[in-house]
Amino acid sequence: MDKDRKISLDRDRLNRQYGYRITKRVFDVIASLLGLVILSPVFLVLAICIKLDDGGPVFYSQERIGKNGKPFKMYKFRSMRVNADKELEEIARQNEVDGAMFKIKNDPRITRIGKFIRKTSIDEFPQLVNVLLGQMSIVGPRPPLPREVVEYTNYDKQRLYVSPGCTGLWQVTVRNSVGFDEMVNIDLHYIQRRSVFLDLKIIIKTIKVIFVPNDAY
């Protein structure tokens, strides 16, 4: 993939993909329901581990921006200290990713259990609730924070033409090894050629990441 190639998405064409969109939504509902039921024992074990780790809340909710710029509350297993958001200003200068995104490899706010669940992406499991509610899809671009979207160019905002996902092409390929601009291009590349086959391929790779973690942090 040419990371320098600019991609211009046809929003009307995306909206006309009726067969794909219906199939995707049916799959999302079935997969999220089954996932919540099957993973409920895992949720219980993680809840106990998180509580034993530092005694704080098990879940963490944060405002994210979804399709067409609509905000929603996204749910995750808490992997950072309770006051992590307030501590962000203190470490903002340590950002290791260019552009409208914050990432540092050894974030001091991450708890002991948090390192494991982030590495395996298990912290994302509660987003199945967001999928069931129609706020997210199983596969799609990473849902950005409001403060990130403020810095978006018109080109970057094309990421918001579709529903954000629990996993995506960026997450299962390069993830934190590239900067913001390349992440955007990868997301737009996915949106441009998205299909049921590509979504299934990404889901299979996601399952592999859970058991063979990549460079997530």
FIBAPA-83022 format. One line per 5 residues: number of its first residue (from 1); their letters; for each residue x, y negated, z negated of N, C-alpha, C. Coordinates in Angstrom, 2 decimals, always signed. Layout:
<recs>
NUM> a> X/Y/Z/X/Y/Z/X/Y/Z ~ ...
</recs>
This chain:
<recs>
1> mdkdr> +0.83/+1.19/+0.00/+0.00/+0.00/+0.00/+0.88/-1.25/+0.00 ~ +0.61/-2.19/+0.92/+1.38/-3.42/+0.99/+0.86/-4.39/-0.05 ~ +1.67/-4.60/-1.10/+1.21/-5.44/-2.21/+1.06/-6.90/-1.81 ~ +1.69/-7.31/-0.68/+1.62/-8.70/-0.25/+0.46/-8.95/+0.71 ~ -0.21/-7.90/+1.16/-1.30/-8.07/+2.11/-2.53/-8.60/+1.39
6> kisld> -3.07/-9.71/+1.89/-4.26/-10.30/+1.30/-5.50/-9.58/+1.80 ~ -6.41/-9.30/+0.91/-7.63/-8.58/+1.24/-8.82/-9.50/+1.09 ~ -9.65/-9.57/+2.13/-10.86/-10.38/+2.09/-12.07/-9.45/+2.12 ~ -12.81/-9.42/+1.03/-13.94/-8.49/+0.92/-15.22/-9.10/+1.50 ~ -16.00/-8.26/+2.16/-17.30/-8.65/+2.70/-18.35/-8.32/+1.64
11> rdrln> -18.79/-9.34/+0.92/-19.73/-9.11/-0.19/-21.05/-8.54/+0.29 ~ -21.52/-9.00/+1.45/-22.79/-8.49/+1.99/-22.67/-7.01/+2.33 ~ -21.54/-6.61/+2.89/-21.34/-5.19/+3.22/-21.35/-4.33/+1.97 ~ -20.73/-4.83/+0.91/-20.72/-4.10/-0.36/-22.13/-3.91/-0.89 ~ -22.95/-4.94/-0.76/-24.33/-4.87/-1.26/-25.20/-3.96/-0.40
16> rqygy> -24.77/-3.71/+0.83/-25.55/-2.85/+1.73/-25.19/-1.37/+1.60 ~ -24.25/-1.04/+0.75/-23.85/+0.36/+0.58/-24.85/+1.08/-0.33 ~ -26.11/+1.14/+0.12/-27.19/+1.65/-0.72/-26.98/+3.09/-1.15 ~ -26.62/+3.97/-0.20/-26.44/+5.38/-0.54/-25.36/+5.58/-1.58 ~ -24.23/+4.92/-1.38/-23.12/+5.05/-2.33/-23.51/+4.48/-3.69
21> ritkr> -24.15/+3.32/-3.71/-24.50/+2.67/-4.97/-25.50/+3.50/-5.78 ~ -26.49/+4.09/-5.09/-27.47/+4.93/-5.78/-26.80/+6.19/-6.33 ~ -25.99/+6.83/-5.49/-25.26/+8.03/-5.92/-24.37/+7.73/-7.12 ~ -23.67/+6.60/-7.06/-22.76/+6.20/-8.13/-23.53/+5.97/-9.43 ~ -24.67/+5.31/-9.36/-25.44/+5.03/-10.57/-26.02/+6.31/-11.18
26> vfdvi> -26.51/+7.21/-10.34/-27.04/+8.49/-10.85/-25.93/+9.26/-11.54 ~ -24.77/+9.29/-10.89/-23.62/+9.98/-11.49/-23.22/+9.34/-12.81 ~ -23.19/+8.00/-12.85/-22.82/+7.28/-14.07/-23.73/+7.63/-15.24 ~ -25.03/+7.67/-14.98/-26.00/+7.96/-16.05/-25.82/+9.39/-16.57 ~ -25.73/+10.34/-15.64/-25.57/+11.75/-16.03/-24.24/+11.97/-16.75
31> asllg> -23.16/+11.42/-16.19/-21.82/+11.61/-16.76/-21.70/+10.97/-18.13 ~ -22.26/+9.76/-18.30/-22.16/+9.08/-19.59/-22.98/+9.79/-20.67 ~ -24.16/+10.29/-20.30/-24.98/+11.03/-21.26/-24.29/+12.33/-21.69 ~ -23.80/+13.08/-20.71/-23.11/+14.33/-21.02/-21.84/+14.05/-21.82 ~ -21.12/+13.01/-21.44/-19.88/+12.67/-22.13/-20.12/+12.32/-23.59
36> lvils> -21.15/+11.54/-23.86/-21.45/+11.15/-25.23/-21.83/+12.35/-26.09 ~ -22.55/+13.30/-25.48/-22.96/+14.51/-26.22/-21.76/+15.43/-26.45 ~ -21.03/+15.72/-25.39/-19.90/+16.66/-25.47/-18.77/+16.11/-26.35 ~ -18.54/+14.81/-26.26/-17.42/+14.21/-26.99/-17.77/+13.78/-28.42 ~ -19.00/+14.01/-28.84/-19.41/+13.58/-30.19/-18.52/+14.16/-31.30
41> pvflv> -18.08/+15.43/-31.20/-17.15/+15.94/-32.24/-15.82/+15.18/-32.23 ~ -15.34/+14.82/-31.03/-14.10/+14.06/-30.91/-14.28/+12.68/-31.54 ~ -15.45/+12.07/-31.31/-15.75/+10.77/-31.89/-15.67/+10.84/-33.41 ~ -16.20/+11.92/-33.99/-16.21/+12.08/-35.44/-14.78/+12.19/-35.99 ~ -13.96/+13.00/-35.33/-12.57/+13.17/-35.76/-11.80/+11.85/-35.66
46> laici> -11.99/+11.14/-34.55/-11.31/+9.86/-34.37/-11.76/+8.84/-35.40 ~ -13.05/+8.84/-35.70/-13.58/+7.90/-36.70/-12.91/+8.13/-38.05 ~ -12.75/+9.39/-38.43/-12.10/+9.73/-39.71/-10.63/+9.29/-39.68 ~ -9.94/+9.56/-38.57/-8.52/+9.19/-38.45/-8.33/+7.69/-38.53 ~ -9.19/+6.94/-37.86/-9.08/+5.47/-37.86/-9.32/+4.92/-39.26
51> klddg> -10.32/+5.49/-39.96/-10.63/+5.05/-41.32/-9.48/+5.36/-42.26 ~ -8.89/+6.54/-42.12/-7.77/+6.92/-42.98/-6.52/+6.10/-42.69 ~ -6.41/+5.63/-41.46/-5.22/+4.87/-41.05/-5.12/+3.54/-41.78 ~ -6.18/+2.73/-41.69/-6.10/+1.42/-42.37/-7.41/+0.97/-43.02 ~ -8.42/+1.85/-42.97/-9.66/+1.56/-43.68/-10.60/+0.58/-43.01
56> gpvfy> -10.23/+0.06/-41.85/-11.07/-0.92/-41.16/-12.18/-0.27/-40.35 ~ -12.93/-1.08/-39.59/-14.02/-0.56/-38.76/-13.52/+0.45/-37.72 ~ -14.37/+1.38/-37.39/-14.01/+2.41/-36.40/-14.07/+1.85/-34.98 ~ -15.12/+1.09/-34.71/-15.32/+0.56/-33.37/-14.94/-0.92/-33.29 ~ -14.67/-1.33/-32.06/-14.29/-2.72/-31.80/-15.07/-3.18/-30.57
61> sqeri> -15.71/-4.31/-30.66/-16.43/-4.84/-29.50/-15.82/-6.18/-29.10 ~ -15.81/-6.44/-27.83/-15.18/-7.65/-27.31/-15.94/-8.11/-26.06 ~ -16.11/-9.40/-25.93/-16.80/-9.92/-24.75/-15.92/-9.76/-23.52 ~ -16.48/-9.18/-22.50/-15.78/-9.02/-21.22/-16.68/-9.57/-20.11 ~ -16.11/-9.74/-18.95/-16.85/-10.26/-17.80/-17.12/-9.13/-16.82
66> gkngk> -18.40/-8.97/-16.47/-18.79/-7.89/-15.58/-19.10/-8.34/-14.17 ~ -19.93/-7.58/-13.49/-20.27/-7.86/-12.10/-20.89/-9.24/-11.96 ~ -20.47/-9.97/-10.94/-20.96/-11.32/-10.64/-20.73/-12.31/-11.78 ~ -19.71/-12.03/-12.61/-19.35/-12.96/-13.67/-20.24/-12.90/-14.90 ~ -21.05/-11.85/-15.02/-21.96/-11.74/-16.17/-21.22/-11.17/-17.38
71> pfkmy> -21.26/-11.87/-18.53/-20.57/-11.39/-19.73/-21.34/-10.25/-20.41 ~ -20.61/-9.37/-21.10/-21.23/-8.30/-21.86/-20.27/-7.88/-22.97 ~ -20.79/-7.17/-23.95/-19.98/-6.66/-25.05/-19.46/-5.28/-24.70 ~ -18.14/-5.13/-24.64/-17.54/-3.85/-24.32/-17.08/-3.16/-25.61 ~ -17.31/-1.86/-25.70/-17.00/-1.12/-26.92/-15.77/-0.22/-26.74
76> kfrsm> -14.96/-0.16/-27.79/-13.77/+0.70/-27.80/-13.57/+1.22/-29.21 ~ -12.77/+2.28/-29.33/-12.29/+2.66/-30.66/-11.24/+1.63/-31.04 ~ -11.28/+1.17/-32.27/-10.33/+0.14/-32.69/-8.92/+0.71/-32.77 ~ -8.00/+0.09/-32.04/-6.61/+0.54/-32.01/-5.65/-0.50/-32.59 ~ -6.19/-1.65/-32.96/-5.37/-2.72/-33.52/-5.86/-3.11/-34.91
81> rvnad> -5.04/-3.89/-35.59/-5.43/-4.38/-36.91/-6.70/-5.21/-36.81 ~ -7.41/-5.33/-37.91/-8.70/-6.01/-37.93/-8.62/-7.44/-37.41 ~ -7.58/-8.17/-37.75/-7.45/-9.57/-37.33/-6.57/-9.74/-36.09 ~ -6.56/-8.74/-35.22/-5.68/-8.75/-34.05/-5.93/-9.96/-33.14 ~ -7.19/-10.32/-32.92/-7.50/-11.44/-32.02/-6.93/-12.75/-32.56
86> kelee> -7.00/-12.93/-33.87/-6.50/-14.16/-34.48/-4.97/-14.21/-34.43 ~ -4.34/-13.03/-34.39/-2.88/-12.97/-34.37/-2.30/-13.16/-32.97 ~ -3.18/-13.18/-31.97/-2.71/-13.25/-30.58/-1.88/-14.51/-30.31 ~ -2.32/-15.65/-30.85/-1.60/-16.90/-30.62/-0.14/-16.82/-31.08 ~ +0.10/-16.04/-32.13/+1.44/-15.94/-32.70/+2.41/-15.18/-31.79
91> iarqn> +1.86/-14.29/-30.95/+2.73/-13.47/-30.09/+2.51/-13.74/-28.60 ~ +1.72/-14.75/-28.29/+1.36/-15.04/-26.89/+2.58/-15.25/-26.01 ~ +3.64/-15.82/-26.57/+4.85/-16.11/-25.79/+5.61/-14.84/-25.40 ~ +5.26/-13.73/-26.03/+5.96/-12.48/-25.74/+5.34/-11.70/-24.58 ~ +4.35/-12.29/-23.94/+3.65/-11.62/-22.85/+4.63/-11.09/-21.80
96> evdga> +4.46/-9.82/-21.41/+5.36/-9.18/-20.46/+4.74/-9.01/-19.07 ~ +3.53/-9.58/-18.90/+2.83/-9.46/-17.62/+2.55/-10.85/-17.07 ~ +2.86/-11.07/-15.81/+2.60/-12.35/-15.18/+1.11/-12.51/-14.88 ~ +0.65/-13.76/-14.82/-0.73/-14.00/-14.43/-1.71/-13.97/-15.58 ~ -3.01/-13.84/-15.21/-4.10/-13.94/-16.18/-4.34/-12.64/-16.93
101> mfkik> -3.34/-12.19/-17.68/-3.48/-10.96/-18.45/-2.38/-10.95/-19.51 ~ -2.68/-10.37/-20.69/-1.68/-10.30/-21.76/-1.37/-8.84/-22.08 ~ -0.07/-8.50/-22.04/+0.38/-7.14/-22.39/+1.82/-7.21/-22.90 ~ +2.07/-6.56/-24.03/+3.45/-6.35/-24.46/+3.57/-4.89/-24.90 ~ +4.70/-4.30/-24.60/+4.88/-2.86/-24.82/+4.81/-2.47/-26.29
106> ndpri> +5.50/-3.23/-27.13/+5.52/-2.91/-28.56/+4.71/-3.95/-29.34 ~ +3.42/-3.95/-29.08/+2.53/-4.91/-29.73/+2.45/-4.59/-31.23 ~ +2.88/-5.52/-32.09/+2.90/-5.25/-33.53/+1.51/-5.12/-34.15 ~ +0.48/-5.47/-33.41/-0.88/-5.41/-33.94/-1.48/-4.01/-33.86 ~ -0.85/-3.12/-33.10/-1.40/-1.78/-32.90/-1.15/-0.90/-34.12
111> trigk> -2.18/-0.18/-34.55/-2.07/+0.70/-35.71/-1.38/+2.01/-35.32 ~ -1.10/+2.85/-36.30/-0.44/+4.13/-36.01/-1.30/+5.03/-35.12 ~ -2.56/+5.20/-35.50/-3.46/+6.03/-34.68/-3.75/+5.32/-33.36 ~ -3.68/+3.98/-33.39/-3.93/+3.19/-32.19/-2.93/+3.48/-31.08 ~ -1.68/+3.73/-31.43/-0.66/+4.03/-30.43/-1.01/+5.29/-29.66
116> firkt> -1.52/+6.28/-30.38/-1.88/+7.55/-29.74/-3.11/+7.40/-28.86 ~ -4.16/+6.79/-29.37/-5.41/+6.73/-28.59/-5.28/+5.79/-27.40 ~ -4.39/+4.80/-27.46/-4.16/+3.94/-26.30/-3.32/+4.66/-25.25 ~ -2.34/+5.42/-25.71/-1.46/+6.16/-24.79/-2.26/+7.18/-23.98 ~ -3.23/+7.79/-24.60/-4.05/+8.81/-23.94/-5.35/+8.25/-23.38
121> sidef> -5.58/+6.95/-23.58/-6.80/+6.26/-23.12/-8.06/+6.74/-23.84 ~ -7.90/+7.45/-24.95/-9.06/+7.92/-25.71/-9.84/+6.74/-26.32 ~ -9.15/+5.62/-26.54/-9.83/+4.45/-27.13/-10.93/+3.93/-26.22 ~ -10.91/+4.33/-24.94/-11.90/+3.85/-23.99/-13.23/+4.64/-24.02 ~ -13.26/+5.77/-24.70/-14.43/+6.64/-24.66/-15.76/+5.96/-25.01
126> pqlvn> -15.81/+5.05/-26.01/-17.09/+4.40/-26.34/-17.67/+3.57/-25.20 ~ -16.87/+3.30/-24.17/-17.40/+2.54/-23.04/-18.43/+3.34/-22.25 ~ -18.58/+4.61/-22.58/-19.65/+5.41/-21.97/-21.01/+4.81/-22.31 ~ -21.10/+4.14/-23.46/-22.33/+3.44/-23.84/-22.59/+2.29/-22.87 ~ -21.53/+1.55/-22.54/-21.65/+0.45/-21.57/-22.07/+0.97/-20.19
131> vllgq> -21.56/+2.15/-19.84/-21.93/+2.77/-18.55/-23.41/+3.12/-18.56 ~ -23.88/+3.73/-19.64/-25.28/+4.12/-19.76/-26.20/+2.90/-19.68 ~ -25.75/+1.78/-20.22/-26.54/+0.55/-20.21/-26.48/-0.18/-18.86 ~ -25.62/+0.31/-17.96/-25.52/-0.30/-16.64/-24.58/-1.50/-16.58 ~ -23.84/-1.74/-17.65/-22.91/-2.87/-17.68/-21.57/-2.52/-17.04
136> msivg> -21.27/-1.22/-17.02/-20.03/-0.74/-16.44/-20.32/+0.51/-15.61 ~ -19.31/+0.96/-14.88/-19.38/+2.21/-14.15/-18.25/+3.10/-14.66 ~ -18.30/+4.38/-14.34/-17.19/+5.26/-14.72/-15.92/+4.80/-14.02 ~ -16.04/+4.47/-12.73/-14.88/+4.03/-11.94/-15.09/+2.60/-11.43 ~ -14.08/+1.77/-11.60/-14.16/+0.40/-11.13/-12.98/-0.41/-11.65
141> prppl> -12.90/-1.70/-11.32/-11.81/-2.54/-11.82/-11.89/-2.73/-13.33 ~ -10.76/-2.99/-13.95/-10.72/-3.26/-15.37/-11.55/-4.51/-15.68 ~ -12.45/-4.46/-16.71/-13.25/-5.64/-17.05/-12.40/-6.71/-17.73 ~ -12.30/-7.91/-17.16/-11.42/-8.94/-17.72/-12.04/-9.69/-18.90 ~ -11.19/-10.35/-19.65/-11.62/-11.23/-20.74/-12.04/-12.57/-20.16
146> prevv> -12.93/-13.30/-20.85/-13.33/-14.63/-20.37/-12.15/-15.56/-20.16 ~ -11.17/-15.53/-21.08/-10.01/-16.42/-20.96/-9.15/-16.07/-19.75 ~ -9.22/-14.83/-19.30/-8.49/-14.43/-18.11/-9.18/-14.96/-16.85 ~ -10.52/-14.84/-16.82/-11.29/-15.26/-15.66/-11.17/-16.76/-15.42 ~ -11.00/-17.52/-16.49/-10.81/-18.98/-16.37/-9.61/-19.29/-15.48
151> eytny> -8.61/-18.43/-15.51/-7.39/-18.64/-14.73/-7.46/-18.00/-13.34 ~ -8.55/-17.33/-13.00/-8.67/-16.66/-11.72/-8.73/-17.64/-10.55 ~ -8.10/-17.27/-9.45/-8.27/-17.98/-8.19/-9.51/-17.38/-7.51 ~ -9.96/-17.98/-6.42/-11.10/-17.43/-5.68/-10.78/-16.03/-5.18 ~ -9.51/-15.80/-4.85/-9.09/-14.48/-4.40/-9.25/-13.46/-5.52
156> dkqrl> -8.80/-13.81/-6.72/-8.90/-12.91/-7.87/-10.35/-12.59/-8.21 ~ -11.24/-13.57/-8.02/-12.65/-13.39/-8.40/-13.37/-12.34/-7.57 ~ -12.74/-11.89/-6.49/-13.35/-10.81/-5.70/-13.45/-9.53/-6.51 ~ -12.65/-9.41/-7.57/-12.71/-8.24/-8.46/-14.08/-8.14/-9.11 ~ -14.77/-9.29/-9.22/-16.05/-9.34/-9.91/-17.25/-9.05/-9.00
161> yvspg> -16.98/-8.66/-7.76/-18.07/-8.34/-6.83/-18.76/-7.03/-7.19 ~ -18.08/-6.19/-7.96/-18.62/-4.87/-8.32/-18.57/-4.68/-9.84 ~ -19.25/-3.68/-10.31/-19.24/-3.40/-11.75/-17.86/-2.94/-12.20 ~ -17.41/-3.38/-13.36/-16.12/-2.92/-13.87/-16.21/-1.46/-14.28 ~ -15.06/-0.81/-14.42/-15.07/+0.61/-14.73/-14.28/+0.99/-15.97
166> ctglw> -14.59/+2.17/-16.50/-13.83/+2.73/-17.62/-12.43/+3.12/-17.15 ~ -12.36/+3.55/-15.90/-11.08/+3.90/-15.30/-11.08/+3.39/-13.87 ~ -9.90/+3.36/-13.25/-9.83/+2.85/-11.89/-8.52/+3.21/-11.22 ~ -8.37/+2.76/-9.99/-7.18/+3.09/-9.22/-5.92/+2.55/-9.87 ~ -5.98/+1.34/-10.40/-4.82/+0.73/-11.08/-4.42/+1.55/-12.30
171> qvtvr> -5.43/+1.95/-13.11/-5.13/+2.67/-14.35/-4.47/+4.02/-14.11 ~ -4.82/+4.71/-13.04/-4.29/+6.07/-12.83/-3.06/+6.10/-11.93 ~ -2.62/+4.94/-11.48/-1.42/+4.91/-10.64/-0.29/+4.16/-11.34 ~ -0.25/+2.85/-11.15/+0.88/+2.07/-11.67/+0.68/+1.51/-13.07 ~ -0.56/+1.25/-13.43/-0.94/+0.68/-14.73/-0.04/-0.48/-15.17
176> nsvgf> +0.65/-0.36/-16.32/+1.40/-1.49/-16.86/+2.76/-1.73/-16.20 ~ +3.07/-0.98/-15.15/+4.38/-1.15/-14.51/+4.37/-2.25/-13.46 ~ +3.22/-2.89/-13.22/+3.15/-3.97/-12.24/+2.53/-5.21/-12.87 ~ +2.68/-6.35/-12.19/+2.13/-7.60/-12.68/+0.67/-7.78/-12.29 ~ +0.12/-8.92/-12.68/-1.30/-9.20/-12.47/-1.67/-9.24/-10.99
181> demvn> -0.87/-9.92/-10.18/-1.20/-10.06/-8.76/-1.31/-8.72/-8.06 ~ -0.40/-7.80/-8.37/-0.46/-6.48/-7.73/-1.65/-5.69/-8.25 ~ -1.99/-5.88/-9.54/-3.18/-5.21/-10.08/-4.42/-5.65/-9.32 ~ -4.53/-6.95/-9.05/-5.67/-7.47/-8.30/-5.73/-6.84/-6.91 ~ -4.59/-6.77/-6.23/-4.57/-6.18/-4.90/-4.98/-4.71/-4.91
186> idlhy> -4.55/-3.98/-5.94/-4.93/-2.57/-6.06/-6.43/-2.44/-6.27 ~ -7.00/-3.30/-7.13/-8.44/-3.28/-7.37/-9.22/-3.61/-6.09 ~ -8.76/-4.62/-5.36/-9.45/-5.01/-4.13/-9.31/-3.92/-3.07 ~ -8.17/-3.26/-3.05/-7.96/-2.13/-2.14/-8.97/-1.03/-2.45 ~ -9.20/-0.76/-3.74/-10.19/+0.24/-4.13/-11.59/-0.19/-3.69
191> iqrrs> -11.97/-1.43/-3.97/-13.31/-1.91/-3.64/-13.55/-1.84/-2.14 ~ -12.53/-2.17/-1.36/-12.65/-2.19/+0.09/-12.93/-0.81/+0.67 ~ -12.36/+0.22/+0.08/-12.53/+1.57/+0.63/-13.18/+2.55/-0.35 ~ -13.91/+2.03/-1.33/-14.52/+2.89/-2.34/-15.50/+3.88/-1.70 ~ -15.54/+5.06/-2.27/-16.41/+6.13/-1.79/-16.57/+7.15/-2.90
196> vfldl> -17.52/+8.07/-2.74/-17.73/+9.11/-3.73/-16.47/+9.96/-3.87 ~ -15.83/+10.27/-2.74/-14.61/+11.09/-2.76/-13.50/+10.39/-3.53 ~ -13.30/+9.09/-3.28/-12.24/+8.35/-3.96/-12.53/+8.26/-5.46 ~ -13.79/+8.05/-5.83/-14.15/+7.99/-7.24/-13.84/+9.31/-7.95 ~ -14.18/+10.44/-7.30/-13.91/+11.74/-7.89/-12.41/+11.98/-8.03
201> kiiik> -11.66/+11.51/-7.06/-10.20/+11.66/-7.09/-9.63/+10.88/-8.28 ~ -10.14/+9.68/-8.53/-9.68/+8.85/-9.65/-10.07/+9.48/-10.98 ~ -11.26/+10.06/-11.06/-11.72/+10.71/-12.29/-10.82/+11.90/-12.63 ~ -10.47/+12.70/-11.62/-9.59/+13.85/-11.84/-8.22/+13.38/-12.35 ~ -7.71/+12.31/-11.77/-6.42/+11.76/-12.21/-6.52/+11.21/-13.64
206> tikvi> -7.68/+10.66/-13.97/-7.88/+10.13/-15.33/-7.82/+11.24/-16.36 ~ -8.45/+12.37/-16.05/-8.42/+13.52/-16.96/-6.98/+13.98/-17.17 ~ -6.20/+13.95/-16.11/-4.79/+14.33/-16.20/-4.03/+13.39/-17.12 ~ -4.32/+12.07/-17.04/-3.65/+11.08/-17.87/-3.90/+11.33/-19.36 ~ -5.10/+11.81/-19.69/-5.44/+12.07/-21.09/-4.50/+13.14/-21.67
211> fvpnd> -4.19/+14.16/-20.86/-3.35/+15.25/-21.33/-1.86/+15.02/-21.04 ~ -1.57/+14.25/-19.98/-0.19/+13.92/-19.66/-0.12/+12.40/-19.55 ~ +0.00/+11.69/-20.69/-0.04/+10.24/-20.71/+0.98/+9.58/-19.78 ~ +0.53/+8.43/-19.18/+1.46/+7.66/-18.33/+2.07/+6.54/-19.19 ~ +2.37/+5.41/-18.57/+3.03/+4.33/-19.32/+2.04/+3.37/-19.95
216> ay> +0.87/+3.85/-20.35/-0.13/+2.98/-20.98/+0.34/+2.49/-22.34 ~ -0.04/+1.24/-22.64/+0.23/+0.69/-23.96/-0.68/-0.48/-24.23
</recs>
